[in-house]
Amino acid sequence: MTQFRLQQYLRDNATWLGAGVLLTFLSSFGQTFFISVFAGNIRAEFDLSHGAWGGLYSLGTTVSAVVMIWAGGLTDIFRVRVLGPAVLAGLAVAALAMAVNSWLVLLPVVVFLLRLFGQGMSTHLAQVAMARWFTVSRGKALSIASVGYAVGEALLPLAFVAAMTLLDWRWLWVISAAIVVMGIPVLTRLLRQERTPQSLAAEYAATGMMGRHWTRKETLFHPLFWFMAPAVLGPSAFITAFFFHQVHLAEVKGWQHIDLVALFPVFTVVSLISMFLAGWALDKWGTARLMPFYQIPIAIGFVVAGMTSSIAGAMIAMVFLGLTVGANNTLPSAFWAEFYGTSHIGAIKAMATAVMVLGSAIGPGLTGVLLDRGITLDDQFLWIGGFFILVCLSVWIGVSRAVPTL
């Protein structure tokens, strides 16, 4: 019976869910796990050190986080059917710019465009759409839409690394742009009957605390947002840093890089399973019971990564990291809708996405500076584990105070 209901749910909502999956998949071309595939080529082309490339990457990402504060609010005004193609067109232009750019001064601009339209807006658009279009099954919808991340993370790096043996890296960015462009008519067709944010506000709106729809300004002046901010920033910052420094990590641990990379599918599978479990738990118990605890596994994962010297220990660390990363694809987006309502969810989620993108800029830069100062990754990982325990405490305090007002 349960399987039948799931099949019926997928049939009834295939077009909207498909749009979410498509957007999250195409966001891959602006994600760190994809861009880092070309890090060696980019550094060689522009004669950059690891630190210089990391600095430029952080600069472009930081500026994209600032712009997201404004751009993300557009989801409260325009249909996904209108905004989505524009975002994908921007992402395609960014990929082409990476393919043809030969000026160092423009490299941060290209990174900015990739991060804004890829990691930022494509991700934000998918999550806001799911949070707004689905109320009772919000967790399930967010989980299904997030499958696009997992597919991109599992397939694209391996496919493009293999393709590098046949094609110049710049041509691979042209291919990336072509893939994004092909997604535009698909998205438009999937959403040909999409409803507007204004009509949804009347028919499908769900209120938040105090039975209200909170504006972005009100949210920013509410303490809960700031208790939550470290939980939004942390996973983005330090998972990005973990993958950004993967070559150095393997080197200092005495592992072959390929052995570490071989564990990435484990990370992806665990995060995918965790994502669906979190979606099921969210629909059953709500976000208030889950948010204070879902980052405990990432704390354990970083401690294990810092203490282990074996590749088997690295696999255990990857499992714990994946548990939190998977849940993180589902829970926070539903949290903002549950606590602050859905009428202004685009603007509110834009602030959260900006914090997330800022985290992905801070992580590689901060850990790189500490490495330059002689603080090893092992020591950093232990401190990062402690940071996530404090994050859980912060969320618990904030949520405990806010729950009585729901």
C-alpha positions as CSV (number, residue, x, y, z in Angstrom):
1,M,0.0,0.0,0.0
2,T,2.8,2.4,0.9
3,Q,4.6,1.6,-2.4
4,F,1.3,2.3,-4.2
5,R,0.9,5.7,-2.5
6,L,4.4,6.6,-3.4
7,Q,3.9,5.7,-7.0
8,Q,0.7,7.7,-7.1
9,Y,2.5,10.6,-5.4
10,L,5.2,10.5,-8.0
11,R,2.7,10.3,-10.9
12,D,0.6,13.2,-9.6
13,N,3.6,15.5,-9.0
14,A,6.1,14.3,-11.6
15,T,6.4,17.6,-13.4
16,W,7.1,19.7,-10.4
17,L,9.4,17.2,-8.8
18,G,11.1,16.7,-12.1
19,A,11.8,20.4,-12.3
20,G,13.4,20.3,-8.9
21,V,15.6,17.4,-9.8
22,L,16.6,19.1,-13.0
23,L,17.6,22.4,-11.3
24,T,19.6,20.6,-8.5
25,F,21.4,18.5,-11.1
26,L,22.3,21.4,-13.3
27,S,23.5,23.4,-10.2
28,S,26.4,20.9,-10.3
29,F,28.3,23.0,-12.9
30,G,28.6,25.7,-10.3
31,Q,29.4,23.4,-7.3
32,T,32.9,23.0,-5.8
33,F,33.0,19.3,-6.4
34,F,32.7,20.0,-10.2
35,I,34.9,23.1,-10.4
36,S,37.7,21.5,-8.4
37,V,38.0,18.8,-11.1
38,F,39.7,21.6,-13.2
39,A,41.7,23.1,-10.4
40,G,45.0,21.8,-11.7
41,N,44.3,23.0,-15.2
42,I,43.2,26.5,-14.0
43,R,46.3,26.9,-11.8
44,A,48.6,25.9,-14.6
45,E,46.8,28.1,-17.2
46,F,47.0,31.2,-15.0
47,D,50.2,30.3,-13.1
48,L,48.5,30.3,-9.7
49,S,49.6,28.8,-6.4
50,H,47.2,26.8,-4.3
51,G,46.8,29.8,-2.0
52,A,46.2,32.2,-4.9
53,W,43.6,30.0,-6.5
54,G,41.9,29.5,-3.2
55,G,41.8,33.2,-2.6
56,L,40.3,34.0,-6.0
57,Y,37.8,31.2,-5.5
58,S,36.8,32.6,-2.1
59,L,36.5,36.1,-3.5
60,G,34.2,35.1,-6.3
61,T,32.1,33.0,-4.0
62,T,31.8,35.7,-1.3
63,V,30.5,38.3,-3.8
64,S,28.0,35.8,-5.1
65,A,26.7,35.3,-1.5
66,V,26.2,39.1,-1.2
67,V,24.3,39.2,-4.5
68,M,22.2,36.3,-3.5
69,I,20.6,38.4,-0.8
70,W,18.9,40.4,-3.5
71,A,18.6,37.9,-6.3
72,G,17.1,35.2,-4.1
73,G,14.1,37.4,-3.3
74,L,13.1,37.3,-7.0
75,T,11.5,33.9,-6.3
76,D,8.7,35.6,-4.4
77,I,7.9,37.7,-7.5
78,F,8.5,35.6,-10.6
79,R,7.4,32.1,-11.5
80,V,10.0,29.4,-11.6
81,R,9.0,29.0,-15.3
82,V,10.2,32.5,-15.9
83,L,13.1,32.8,-13.5
84,G,14.5,29.3,-14.0
85,P,15.4,29.6,-17.7
86,A,17.1,33.0,-17.0
87,V,19.1,31.4,-14.2
88,L,20.2,28.5,-16.4
89,A,21.0,30.9,-19.3
90,G,23.3,32.7,-16.8
91,L,24.9,29.5,-15.8
92,A,25.5,28.5,-19.4
93,V,27.2,31.9,-20.1
94,A,29.4,31.4,-17.0
95,A,30.5,28.0,-18.3
96,L,31.3,29.4,-21.7
97,A,33.2,32.3,-20.0
98,M,35.4,29.7,-18.2
99,A,36.0,28.0,-21.6
100,V,37.2,31.2,-23.4
101,N,38.7,33.4,-20.6
102,S,42.4,33.9,-20.8
103,W,42.7,37.0,-18.5
104,L,43.6,36.4,-14.8
105,V,41.7,39.6,-13.8
106,L,38.4,38.1,-15.1
107,L,38.9,34.7,-13.4
108,P,37.1,35.8,-10.1
109,V,34.3,37.2,-12.2
110,V,33.9,33.8,-13.9
111,V,33.9,32.1,-10.5
112,F,31.4,34.6,-9.3
113,L,29.0,33.8,-12.2
114,L,29.4,30.0,-11.8
115,R,28.7,30.2,-8.0
116,L,25.8,32.7,-8.3
117,F,23.9,30.9,-11.0
118,G,25.0,27.4,-10.1
119,Q,25.4,26.8,-6.4
120,G,23.4,29.9,-5.5
121,M,20.3,30.5,-7.7
122,S,19.7,27.0,-9.2
123,T,19.8,25.4,-5.7
124,H,17.8,28.2,-4.1
125,L,15.1,28.1,-6.9
126,A,14.6,24.3,-6.5
127,Q,14.4,24.4,-2.7
128,V,12.1,27.4,-2.6
129,A,9.8,25.8,-5.2
130,M,9.5,22.5,-3.2
131,A,9.0,24.3,0.1
132,R,6.3,26.5,-1.4
133,W,4.5,23.9,-3.6
134,F,4.3,21.2,-1.0
135,T,3.1,21.5,2.5
136,V,2.1,18.1,4.0
137,S,4.7,16.3,2.0
138,R,7.4,19.0,2.1
139,G,10.1,16.7,3.4
140,K,9.4,14.1,0.7
141,A,9.4,16.7,-2.1
142,L,12.7,18.3,-0.9
143,S,14.3,14.8,-0.7
144,I,13.2,13.8,-4.2
145,A,14.3,17.1,-5.7
146,S,17.7,16.8,-4.0
147,V,18.4,13.6,-5.9
148,G,19.8,15.9,-8.6
149,Y,22.7,16.8,-6.3
150,A,23.6,13.2,-5.7
151,V,23.4,12.3,-9.4
152,G,25.6,15.2,-10.3
153,E,28.1,14.5,-7.6
154,A,28.3,10.8,-8.4
155,L,28.5,11.0,-12.2
156,L,29.9,14.4,-13.4
157,P,33.4,14.4,-11.7
158,L,34.2,10.9,-12.9
159,A,32.8,11.5,-16.4
160,F,34.7,14.7,-16.9
161,V,38.0,13.4,-15.4
162,A,37.8,10.6,-17.9
163,A,36.9,13.0,-20.7
164,M,40.0,15.0,-20.0
165,T,42.1,12.2,-21.5
166,L,40.4,12.9,-24.8
167,L,39.5,16.6,-24.8
168,D,41.1,19.9,-23.7
169,W,39.7,21.1,-20.4
170,R,38.3,24.2,-22.1
171,W,36.2,22.2,-24.5
172,L,34.7,20.4,-21.5
173,W,33.4,23.7,-20.2
174,V,31.8,24.2,-23.6
175,I,30.1,20.8,-23.3
176,S,28.9,21.8,-19.8
177,A,27.3,25.0,-21.2
178,A,25.6,22.9,-23.9
179,I,24.1,20.6,-21.3
180,V,22.8,23.5,-19.3
181,V,21.3,25.0,-22.4
182,M,19.5,21.8,-23.2
183,G,17.9,21.9,-19.8
184,I,16.1,25.2,-20.5
185,P,13.4,23.8,-22.8
186,V,13.0,20.8,-20.6
187,L,12.4,23.0,-17.5
188,T,9.9,25.2,-19.5
189,R,7.9,22.2,-20.6
190,L,7.8,20.6,-17.1
191,L,6.5,23.9,-15.7
192,R,4.0,24.9,-18.4
193,Q,1.2,24.7,-15.8
194,E,3.1,26.1,-12.9
195,R,1.2,28.4,-10.5
196,T,2.4,31.9,-9.6
197,P,3.7,32.7,-6.1
198,Q,0.8,35.1,-5.7
199,S,-1.9,32.5,-6.4
200,L,0.0,30.0,-4.2
201,A,-0.1,32.5,-1.4
202,A,-3.9,32.3,-1.3
203,E,-4.3,28.6,-1.9
204,Y,-1.3,26.8,-0.5
205,A,0.1,29.2,2.1
206,A,1.3,27.8,5.4
207,T,1.9,30.2,8.3
208,G,4.9,30.1,10.7
209,M,5.3,31.2,14.3
210,M,2.5,33.1,15.9
211,G,0.3,32.1,13.0
212,R,2.0,34.7,10.8
213,H,3.9,35.0,7.5
214,W,7.2,36.6,8.5
215,T,8.9,39.1,6.2
216,R,12.7,39.0,5.6
217,K,13.2,42.1,7.7
218,E,11.2,40.6,10.6
219,T,13.1,37.3,10.3
220,L,16.5,39.1,10.4
221,F,15.5,40.8,13.7
222,H,14.3,37.5,15.2
223,P,16.8,35.7,17.4
224,L,16.0,32.3,16.0
225,F,17.6,33.2,12.6
226,W,20.9,34.0,14.3
227,F,20.8,30.8,16.4
228,M,20.4,29.0,13.1
229,A,23.0,30.8,11.1
230,P,26.0,28.7,12.3
231,A,24.1,25.6,11.3
232,V,23.6,26.9,7.8
233,L,27.2,28.1,7.4
234,G,29.0,25.2,9.0
235,P,28.4,22.2,6.7
236,S,28.9,24.4,3.6
237,A,32.1,25.8,5.0
238,F,33.8,22.7,6.1
239,I,32.5,20.0,3.7
240,T,33.7,22.4,0.9
241,A,37.1,22.7,2.7
242,F,37.3,18.9,3.1
243,F,36.9,18.3,-0.7
244,F,38.9,21.4,-1.6
245,H,42.0,20.0,0.3
246,Q,41.5,16.4,-0.7
247,V,44.8,16.1,-2.5
248,H,46.7,17.6,0.5
249,L,44.8,15.4,2.9
250,A,45.7,12.2,1.0
251,E,49.3,13.3,0.9
252,V,49.7,14.0,4.6
253,K,47.9,10.8,5.5
254,G,50.1,8.7,3.3
255,W,47.2,7.6,1.1
256,Q,46.9,7.4,-2.7
257,H,44.6,10.1,-3.9
258,I,42.7,7.6,-6.0
259,D,42.0,5.5,-2.8
260,L,40.4,8.6,-1.2
261,V,38.4,9.5,-4.3
262,A,37.1,5.9,-4.4
263,L,35.3,6.6,-1.1
264,F,33.3,9.5,-2.6
265,P,30.6,7.1,-3.9
266,V,30.2,5.9,-0.4
267,F,29.7,9.4,0.8
268,T,27.1,10.0,-2.0
269,V,25.1,6.8,-1.3
270,V,25.0,7.5,2.5
271,S,24.0,11.1,1.9
272,L,21.3,10.0,-0.5
273,I,19.9,7.5,2.0
274,S,20.1,10.1,4.8
275,M,18.3,12.6,2.6
276,F,15.3,10.4,2.1
277,L,15.2,9.3,5.8
278,A,15.3,12.9,6.8
279,G,12.5,13.7,4.5
280,W,10.4,10.9,5.9
281,A,11.2,12.0,9.5
282,L,10.5,15.6,8.7
283,D,7.0,14.8,7.5
284,K,6.4,12.6,10.5
285,W,7.8,14.8,13.3
286,G,8.5,18.2,11.9
287,T,11.8,20.1,11.8
288,A,11.7,21.3,15.5
289,R,12.6,17.8,16.8
290,L,15.3,17.1,14.2
291,M,17.3,20.3,13.7
292,P,19.2,20.3,17.1
293,F,20.6,16.8,16.5
294,Y,21.3,16.3,12.8
295,Q,24.8,17.8,12.8
296,I,26.1,15.4,15.5
297,P,27.2,12.9,12.8
298,I,29.3,15.5,11.0
299,A,31.0,16.4,14.3
300,I,31.9,12.7,14.7
301,G,33.0,12.4,11.1
302,F,35.5,15.3,11.4
303,V,36.9,13.9,14.7
304,V,37.4,10.5,13.1
305,A,39.0,12.1,10.0
306,G,41.4,14.0,12.3
307,M,42.4,10.9,14.3
308,T,42.5,8.2,11.7
309,S,45.6,7.2,9.7
310,S,43.9,4.4,7.7
311,I,41.8,4.5,4.6
312,A,39.2,2.4,6.5
313,G,39.0,5.1,9.1
314,A,38.5,7.6,6.2
315,M,35.5,5.5,5.0
316,I,34.0,5.6,8.5
317,A,34.5,9.4,8.5
318,M,32.8,9.7,5.1
319,V,29.8,7.8,6.3
320,F,29.3,10.2,9.3
321,L,29.9,13.2,7.1
322,G,27.4,11.9,4.5
323,L,24.7,11.4,7.2
324,T,24.6,15.1,8.0
325,V,25.1,16.3,4.4
326,G,22.1,14.3,3.2
327,A,19.9,15.6,6.0
328,N,21.2,19.1,5.3
329,N,19.8,19.0,1.8
330,T,16.3,18.6,3.2
331,L,15.8,19.9,6.8
332,P,16.9,23.6,6.6
333,S,14.7,24.5,3.7
334,A,11.7,23.0,5.4
335,F,12.7,24.7,8.7
336,W,12.4,28.2,7.3
337,A,8.9,27.5,5.8
338,E,7.7,25.8,9.0
339,F,8.8,28.6,11.4
340,Y,8.5,31.7,9.2
341,G,5.7,30.8,6.8
342,T,5.7,30.5,3.0
343,S,4.5,33.8,1.7
344,H,8.0,35.4,1.8
345,I,9.9,32.1,1.8
346,G,11.9,33.2,-1.3
347,A,13.4,36.3,0.4
348,I,14.0,34.5,3.7
349,K,15.6,31.5,2.0
350,A,17.7,33.9,0.0
351,M,19.3,35.1,3.2
352,A,19.9,31.5,4.3
353,T,21.4,30.6,0.9
354,A,23.7,33.7,1.1
355,V,25.0,32.4,4.5
356,M,25.5,29.0,3.0
357,V,27.4,30.4,-0.1
358,L,29.4,32.6,2.2
359,G,30.3,29.5,4.2
360,S,31.6,27.8,1.1
361,A,33.9,30.8,0.6
362,I,35.1,30.9,4.2
363,G,35.9,27.2,4.5
364,P,38.7,26.8,1.9
365,G,40.2,30.2,2.7
366,L,40.2,29.7,6.5
367,T,41.6,26.2,6.4
368,G,44.2,27.3,3.8
369,V,45.5,30.1,6.0
370,L,45.7,27.8,9.0
371,L,47.7,25.3,6.9
372,D,50.1,28.1,5.9
373,R,50.5,28.9,9.6
374,G,51.5,25.3,10.4
375,I,48.2,24.0,11.8
376,T,47.7,20.6,10.3
377,L,44.4,19.3,8.8
378,D,44.3,16.7,11.6
379,D,44.3,19.4,14.3
380,Q,41.8,21.5,12.3
381,F,39.4,18.6,11.9
382,L,39.3,18.0,15.7
383,W,38.5,21.7,16.2
384,I,35.8,21.6,13.5
385,G,34.2,18.6,15.2
386,G,34.0,20.7,18.4
387,F,32.5,23.6,16.5
388,F,29.6,21.4,15.3
389,I,28.8,20.3,18.8
390,L,28.5,24.0,19.7
391,V,26.3,24.4,16.6
392,C,23.9,21.7,17.9
393,L,23.7,23.5,21.2
394,S,23.0,26.8,19.5
395,V,20.2,25.3,17.4
396,W,18.7,23.5,20.5
397,I,18.5,26.8,22.4
398,G,17.0,28.7,19.5
399,V,14.4,26.1,18.6
400,S,13.4,25.4,22.2
401,R,12.6,29.0,22.7
402,A,10.7,29.3,19.4
403,V,8.6,26.0,19.5
404,P,5.9,27.4,21.9
405,T,5.0,30.0,19.4
406,L,4.3,27.6,16.5
